[in-house]
Amino acid sequence: MSTALHPALKKMVFRNTNRRLGRYISVKPSNSTNRHLAYGRIILDHSTPSVSFGTGDRETALICLSGSCKVRVDGESFQFAQYDSIYLPRDSKIEVRAEAAADLAEFSADVESRYPLRFVPYADVAKDPALKFSAGGPSTARQVSVCLGKNVEAGRLLLGFTISEPGNWTSWPPHEHAAMLEEMYVYFDMPRPAYGIQLVYVNAESPQVVTAVRDGDAVLMPAGYHPNVSVPGHRIKYLWAMAAQREKEDRRYGVFNVQPDFT
Protein backbone atom coordinates (compact mmCIF):
# COMPACT_ATOMS: atom_id res chain seq x y z
CA MET A 1 0.00 0.00 0.00
CA SER A 2 1.39 3.42 -0.94
CA THR A 3 2.38 5.82 1.86
CA ALA A 4 2.82 8.80 -0.48
CA LEU A 5 1.07 11.99 0.55
CA HIS A 6 -1.71 13.50 -1.52
CA PRO A 7 -0.24 16.48 -3.42
CA ALA A 8 -2.45 18.90 -1.47
CA LEU A 9 -0.87 17.72 1.82
CA LYS A 10 2.78 17.94 0.80
CA LYS A 11 2.98 21.53 2.06
CA MET A 12 1.25 20.69 5.36
CA VAL A 13 2.57 17.28 6.46
CA PHE A 14 6.30 16.51 6.80
CA ARG A 15 7.51 13.03 7.77
CA ASN A 16 10.61 11.87 9.66
CA THR A 17 12.10 15.33 10.15
CA ASN A 18 14.52 13.91 12.73
CA ARG A 19 16.26 11.45 10.40
CA ARG A 20 19.39 13.46 9.45
CA LEU A 21 22.56 14.20 11.37
CA GLY A 22 23.78 17.77 11.56
CA ARG A 23 21.54 20.76 10.92
CA TYR A 24 18.69 20.40 8.44
CA ILE A 25 15.74 22.75 7.87
CA SER A 26 12.69 20.69 6.84
CA VAL A 27 9.97 23.34 6.76
CA LYS A 28 10.25 26.85 5.37
CA PRO A 29 7.93 29.31 3.68
CA SER A 30 9.25 28.28 0.26
CA ASN A 31 8.13 24.63 0.62
CA SER A 32 5.10 24.90 2.90
CA THR A 33 1.90 26.79 3.64
CA ASN A 34 3.74 28.94 6.20
CA ARG A 35 4.31 32.62 5.52
CA HIS A 36 6.83 33.19 8.31
CA LEU A 37 7.65 30.06 10.28
CA ALA A 38 10.54 27.71 9.53
CA TYR A 39 11.52 24.54 11.39
CA GLY A 40 14.50 22.23 11.41
CA ARG A 41 16.53 19.86 13.55
CA ILE A 42 20.08 19.90 14.91
CA ILE A 43 21.16 16.33 15.71
CA LEU A 44 24.70 15.81 16.96
CA ASP A 45 26.80 12.79 17.93
CA HIS A 46 30.46 11.76 17.94
CA SER A 47 30.60 11.78 14.13
CA THR A 48 28.98 15.23 13.87
CA PRO A 49 29.79 17.00 17.15
CA SER A 50 29.03 20.61 16.16
CA VAL A 51 27.32 22.95 13.73
CA SER A 52 27.65 26.69 13.12
CA PHE A 53 25.22 29.03 11.41
CA GLY A 54 23.90 32.59 11.29
CA THR A 55 20.34 33.66 11.99
CA GLY A 56 20.30 36.27 9.21
CA ASP A 57 17.08 38.27 9.16
CA ARG A 58 15.22 35.66 11.23
CA GLU A 59 14.71 35.48 14.98
CA THR A 60 15.37 31.89 16.05
CA ALA A 61 14.49 29.59 18.94
CA LEU A 62 16.21 26.35 19.95
CA ILE A 63 14.85 23.74 22.37
CA CYS A 64 16.82 20.69 23.50
CA LEU A 65 14.72 17.53 23.19
CA SER A 66 17.34 15.07 24.41
CA GLY A 67 20.99 14.92 25.39
CA SER A 68 23.07 17.94 26.32
CA CYS A 69 25.10 20.55 24.48
CA LYS A 70 26.68 23.98 24.65
CA VAL A 71 25.29 26.84 22.58
CA ARG A 72 27.60 29.77 21.87
CA VAL A 73 25.99 33.03 20.72
CA ASP A 74 28.15 36.00 19.73
CA GLY A 75 30.71 35.14 22.41
CA GLU A 76 28.29 34.05 25.17
CA SER A 77 27.96 30.36 26.11
CA PHE A 78 24.99 28.45 27.52
CA GLN A 79 24.89 24.85 28.73
CA PHE A 80 21.72 22.99 27.63
CA ALA A 81 19.93 20.06 29.23
CA GLN A 82 16.60 18.53 28.21
CA TYR A 83 13.87 21.10 27.47
CA ASP A 84 16.14 24.11 27.98
CA SER A 85 15.48 26.69 25.27
CA ILE A 86 16.89 29.93 23.96
CA TYR A 87 15.72 32.95 21.97
CA LEU A 88 18.32 34.07 19.44
CA PRO A 89 18.08 37.56 17.88
CA ARG A 90 18.32 38.11 14.15
CA ASP A 91 21.85 38.78 12.85
CA SER A 92 23.48 36.42 15.39
CA LYS A 93 26.27 33.88 14.92
CA ILE A 94 25.62 30.49 16.56
CA GLU A 95 27.67 27.41 17.38
CA VAL A 96 26.10 24.28 18.88
CA ARG A 97 28.48 21.64 20.24
CA ALA A 98 27.79 18.32 21.98
CA GLU A 99 30.31 16.12 23.78
CA ALA A 100 28.16 13.01 23.28
CA ALA A 101 24.75 13.43 21.64
CA ALA A 102 22.04 16.06 21.43
CA ASP A 103 18.78 16.61 19.56
CA LEU A 104 17.49 20.18 19.24
CA ALA A 105 14.50 21.59 17.39
CA GLU A 106 15.02 24.92 15.67
CA PHE A 107 12.26 27.38 14.78
CA SER A 108 12.63 30.78 13.13
CA ALA A 109 10.62 33.65 11.67
CA ASP A 110 11.48 36.76 9.71
CA VAL A 111 11.53 40.00 11.73
CA GLU A 112 12.35 43.65 11.14
CA SER A 113 13.58 44.41 14.69
CA ARG A 114 16.25 42.86 16.89
CA TYR A 115 15.06 41.61 20.29
CA PRO A 116 17.20 40.59 23.30
CA LEU A 117 19.00 37.26 23.58
CA ARG A 118 17.32 35.13 26.26
CA PHE A 119 18.25 31.71 27.65
CA VAL A 120 15.31 29.89 29.30
CA PRO A 121 16.30 26.97 31.57
CA TYR A 122 13.44 24.50 31.84
CA ALA A 123 13.85 24.56 35.63
CA ASP A 124 12.55 28.15 35.51
CA VAL A 125 9.58 27.15 33.35
CA ALA A 126 8.72 24.17 35.58
CA LYS A 127 8.41 26.28 38.74
CA ASP A 128 6.24 29.00 37.17
CA PRO A 129 2.52 28.07 37.18
CA ALA A 130 1.89 30.54 34.34
CA LEU A 131 4.37 28.65 32.14
CA LYS A 132 3.80 25.02 33.15
CA PHE A 133 0.29 23.88 33.97
CA SER A 134 -2.28 21.11 33.64
CA ALA A 135 -5.20 21.50 31.25
CA GLY A 136 -8.27 19.53 30.23
CA GLY A 137 -10.57 17.03 31.90
CA PRO A 138 -10.83 13.23 32.20
CA SER A 139 -10.36 12.48 28.48
CA THR A 140 -8.35 15.59 27.57
CA ALA A 141 -5.85 15.87 30.44
CA ARG A 142 -2.39 17.09 29.44
CA GLN A 143 0.61 19.06 30.67
CA VAL A 144 1.48 22.28 28.85
CA SER A 145 4.88 23.97 29.03
CA VAL A 146 5.30 27.47 27.57
CA CYS A 147 9.01 27.97 26.87
CA LEU A 148 8.95 31.21 24.88
CA GLY A 149 5.82 33.15 25.76
CA LYS A 150 5.29 36.28 27.83
CA ASN A 151 8.56 35.50 29.60
CA VAL A 152 10.53 36.36 26.44
CA GLU A 153 10.49 39.50 24.31
CA ALA A 154 10.26 38.59 20.63
CA GLY A 155 8.72 39.71 17.36
CA ARG A 156 6.80 36.68 16.12
CA LEU A 157 7.83 33.41 17.79
CA LEU A 158 5.96 31.54 20.51
CA LEU A 159 7.16 28.06 21.53
CA GLY A 160 6.29 25.29 23.96
CA PHE A 161 5.23 21.66 24.17
CA THR A 162 2.27 19.53 25.24
CA ILE A 163 2.28 16.00 26.70
CA SER A 164 -1.05 14.16 26.95
CA GLU A 165 -2.16 11.46 29.30
CA PRO A 166 -2.28 8.08 27.46
CA GLY A 167 -5.12 7.84 24.97
CA ASN A 168 -6.28 11.43 25.48
CA TRP A 169 -7.25 14.26 23.16
CA THR A 170 -5.31 17.52 23.22
CA SER A 171 -5.69 20.91 21.60
CA TRP A 172 -9.22 20.53 22.90
CA PRO A 173 -11.76 22.07 22.59
CA PRO A 174 -11.00 22.56 18.90
CA HIS A 175 -9.79 26.11 18.34
CA GLU A 176 -8.19 28.29 15.69
CA HIS A 177 -6.22 31.55 15.54
CA ALA A 178 -5.07 31.79 11.92
CA ALA A 179 -5.81 35.52 11.56
CA MET A 180 -3.20 36.24 14.26
CA LEU A 181 -0.88 33.23 14.41
CA GLU A 182 0.28 30.48 12.08
CA GLU A 183 1.17 27.27 13.89
CA MET A 184 2.80 23.89 13.48
CA TYR A 185 3.16 20.77 15.63
CA VAL A 186 6.27 18.57 15.77
CA TYR A 187 5.78 15.19 17.45
CA PHE A 188 8.63 13.89 19.61
CA ASP A 189 9.53 11.15 22.09
CA MET A 190 6.84 8.81 20.73
CA PRO A 191 8.67 5.50 20.22
CA ARG A 192 6.85 2.87 18.19
CA PRO A 193 4.23 1.57 18.39
CA ALA A 194 3.01 4.95 19.72
CA TYR A 195 1.20 7.23 17.30
CA GLY A 196 -1.55 9.81 17.26
CA ILE A 197 -4.19 11.12 14.88
CA GLN A 198 -4.04 14.79 13.87
CA LEU A 199 -6.92 16.69 12.29
CA VAL A 200 -6.92 20.11 10.63
CA TYR A 201 -10.21 21.46 9.33
CA VAL A 202 -12.26 24.57 8.71
CA ASN A 203 -15.35 22.43 8.14
CA ALA A 204 -15.50 19.20 10.18
CA GLU A 205 -17.44 17.52 7.35
CA SER A 206 -14.47 17.83 4.97
CA PRO A 207 -11.19 18.15 6.90
CA GLN A 208 -8.03 19.17 5.08
CA VAL A 209 -5.93 16.76 7.17
CA VAL A 210 -6.71 13.50 8.97
CA THR A 211 -3.43 11.65 9.39
CA ALA A 212 -1.49 9.37 11.69
CA VAL A 213 1.49 11.15 13.27
CA ARG A 214 4.59 9.57 14.77
CA ASP A 215 7.89 10.60 16.27
CA GLY A 216 9.60 13.17 14.05
CA ASP A 217 6.55 14.10 11.97
CA ALA A 218 5.35 17.69 11.63
CA VAL A 219 1.93 19.08 10.68
CA LEU A 220 1.16 22.69 9.75
CA MET A 221 -2.08 24.53 10.53
CA PRO A 222 -2.48 27.32 7.96
CA ALA A 223 -6.14 27.72 8.96
CA GLY A 224 -8.82 25.95 10.92
CA TYR A 225 -9.24 23.82 14.02
CA HIS A 226 -6.54 21.29 14.90
CA PRO A 227 -7.33 18.74 17.66
CA ASN A 228 -5.42 15.50 18.00
CA VAL A 229 -5.62 12.26 19.96
CA SER A 230 -3.16 9.60 21.10
CA VAL A 231 -3.76 5.87 20.80
CA PRO A 232 -4.71 4.03 24.01
CA GLY A 233 -1.78 3.23 26.27
CA HIS A 234 0.48 5.88 24.72
CA ARG A 235 0.97 9.62 25.02
CA ILE A 236 1.02 12.15 22.23
CA LYS A 237 3.87 14.62 22.72
CA TYR A 238 4.42 17.58 20.47
CA LEU A 239 6.20 20.87 20.20
CA TRP A 240 3.95 23.70 19.18
CA ALA A 241 5.47 26.72 17.50
CA MET A 242 3.60 29.82 16.38
CA ALA A 243 4.56 32.92 14.41
CA ALA A 244 2.60 36.16 14.66
CA GLN A 245 1.15 37.38 11.40
CA ARG A 246 1.93 40.99 12.38
CA GLU A 247 5.26 41.38 14.13
CA LYS A 248 4.88 42.16 17.83
CA GLU A 249 1.20 43.18 17.53
CA ASP A 250 -0.18 39.64 17.05
CA ARG A 251 2.29 37.86 19.32
CA ARG A 252 -0.23 36.85 22.00
CA TYR A 253 -0.43 33.40 23.58
CA GLY A 254 -3.82 31.99 24.58
CA VAL A 255 -5.99 34.08 22.24
CA PHE A 256 -8.11 31.80 20.03
CA ASN A 257 -11.58 31.03 18.68
CA VAL A 258 -13.24 27.81 19.89
CA GLN A 259 -15.25 25.77 17.37
CA PRO A 260 -18.84 26.92 18.00
CA ASP A 261 -20.18 23.39 18.53
CA PHE A 262 -17.84 23.01 21.52
CA THR A 263 -17.93 26.40 23.20
N, C-alpha and C positions, 0 to 999 in steps of 0.2 A: 504494500500500500504506500502511495506517495506521501512524503511529509513536506512537500514544497508548499510554500505559502501562496495564497491567492494574490495576484498582482496588487490588488487594492490594499493588502495588509503589509506589503513589504516596507512601507514607510512608517508603519506603526508597531510592528512586532519584530524584535531582533533576538536571535537565538544564540546561546553559548558565548556570551560576550566575555566570559572569563577564561577563554581557552588559549590565549596567547601569552607568552612570556614578554617581559618588557612593558613598554607603554604603547597602548593602542586605543585610538578613539573610534568607537563603534557607531555612535549616533551624533549627527551634526545637522545643522539646518539644511545643508546641501543634499543629504540623503534621507531626510525624514520629513514628517509633518511639522516639526518644531520650527519656530521663527527665531528663537534665541538660544535655546538650551542645547548643550552638547554633553555627551557622556562617554567616558572611557574607563580603562582599567590599567593599573600599574601593578604588575605581578613580578616579584623579584625572588631569586634563589641564588644558590652558589654560582650557577652558570651565568646569571644576569643579575649582579648584585646592586646595580645603580642605574638611574636614568637622570638626564638633565633636560630641561626645557624652559621656554619662556611663556608667560601668559599672554603676551601681546596686548590686544585691545579687549581682552576678556577677563572679567573677574572669575576666580576659580576656587572651588572647594575640594578638599581631599578628606576622605574618611577611611580609617584603617579597619578593614573587615576581619583580618586575622594576621597573626604574626606581630612583628615589631620592626621599627625602622627609625631612621633619623631624617628629618626634612630640614634642609637648609634653604633659607629665603633671604637673598640679598645680604648675606653675612650673618644672619641670625639662625640659630639651630634649635630644633624642637625634637624631643624624643617621643615617639608614638607607640602606644599600646592599643589593644582592641577598642574600637569605637571612638578613639580620639579623632578630632577633626580640626581643620584649619581653614580660615578664609584668607585667600591670597589676592592682593590687589592686582589690577591690570598693570602691565609693564614691569612685571617682576621676573627675576631669574631664580629657578628652582632646581635643587638637586634632592633626589630621594635615594637613600642608601640603606640596605638591609644587611646585617651580618649573617643571617640565616635565611629566613623567608618572610615575605610580607605580601599582602593583597590589599590594595587600596582602590577605592572607586573615586573617580575624578569627574566633577561636573563644572561647567563653565557657561557664562553668558556674556554677550557683548554689552559694554557699558561706556558711557561718555566720561564719567567722573572716576576718580581714584579714591577708594575708601580704605580705612585702616586695616593693616594686617592684624589678624586675631587668631590665636591658638585656643582651642576649646577642649580641654581634657574631659573625657567622659565622666570622670569622678565629679566634676562640677555640675554636669547635666543631671547625673543620677541623684544628687542631693537637693535639686531645685524642683519643687512640685509643679511649677509652671512649665518646666521643660521635660520632665519625665512623669507620666501619669497613666492610670488605668482608664479605659474607656469601654463602653458597651455593656450589654447585659448577658444573660445566660448563654445565648448562642452567638454572641458577637463580642465576647470579652477579648481584649488585647491590651498590650503595653505599647505606649507611644513615647518615643524619645525625639525631642526637637533639638537638633545639634546646632543649626544656624537659623535662628529665628529672631525674636526681639532682642536677644542677647548679643547680636552681632550687627554692626552697621554695614549695609551692603546696598547695591543698586537694584539687583533683580533676584539673586539667588536666595532660596529657602531650602533647607535640607534636614532630613531626619530619617527615622526608620520605625517600622511597626512590626510587632511579633504577636501573632494570634495565639489563643489557646487551641489545642488540637481540634480539628474539624470545624472551626468557627468561621463565620463571615467577618470581614473587616471592610473598612471604608463604607461603613453602614451607619445610618441610612444612606442610600445612594444620594450623591451630591455632585455638584459641578461648579466650576468657577472660571470657565474658559475666557470670559470677557476680561478678567484681571490677571489670571495666572495660567500658563501652560504647565503641564505636569507629566512626569513619567515615573514608572515603578521599575526597580531592578531587584530581582528575587535572589536571595543569598542564603547560604547555610541551610539548604534544603536537600540533604543527601537522598539519593534514590532509596526506596521507591516514593519518597515524598513528592507531591505536586499539588498545585492549586488550579482553580479555574478563574480566569479573569474575564470580566465583561466590560465593554465600553459601548454606550448607546445614548443616542438622543431620544429615540423612540424604542421602548422596550419590546415592541412587536417585531422590530427589524434591527437588531444590534449590529454595529459595525464590527465588533470583535467579540467572539466567544472562543476562548482558546485555553488549552492546558499550558501552565507555566511551571518551569522547573528552575533549579539553581543556575544562575548565570543568564537567564532570559531577561528581556526588558520589554515593556509595553508602554506606548505613548498614548496620552489622552488629549488630542487636539480639541475635542469638544465632547460634552455629554457626561453622563453619570458613569461611575467606574468602580462598582463593588467587586469583591472577590471572595473566594471561599477556599479553605484547605480541605484535603481529604481526611476522613476520620483517622484518628491516631497520629496525625502529623500536624505540624504548625506551618502556616505560611509566614514567611519573613521577607520583608522587602524594604529597600531604601525608597523613599519618595523625595523627588527633587522637583522644585518649581521655579519658574522664572517669570518675573513680573512683566506684563505686556508694556506698561509704561514705567520706565526706570524710576525707582524710589516711590513714586506715587501709588503704584499698585502692589507694592511689596508688603502684603498684609496676610499673616497666617491666621487661619480659622474663620475666614470670611467666605461663605459659600451658599449656594442655593440647593435646598433639599428637594428631591423628586416629590412632586405634590402628593402622589399616592401614599407617601410615607412620612408626611410631616407630622 
